[in-house]
Amino acid sequence: MAEPNQKERSAFRGVGVAAALAAQLVIAIVVGYAIGHWLDGKLHTAPWLTIIGVLMGIVAGFVGLFQLSRVLSP
């Protein structure tokens, strides 16, 4: 198989960066939800800690997204 040219490498890099950014955001939200849901079950405060966990996950996801995009920008 032939080695990809510069244009193909650039396209693959773009897809990889987009996937990394999306994964960063989704994982942070899922972790925030999971922790909030678990704490709601333990402390019987449903749905407040789940909501707070999701909001914290969204904030953490966007902070991580901006940091990763700053590192990966040319």
Secondary structure as UniProt FT lines:
FT   HELIX           6..43
FT   TURN            46..47
FT   HELIX           48..72
//
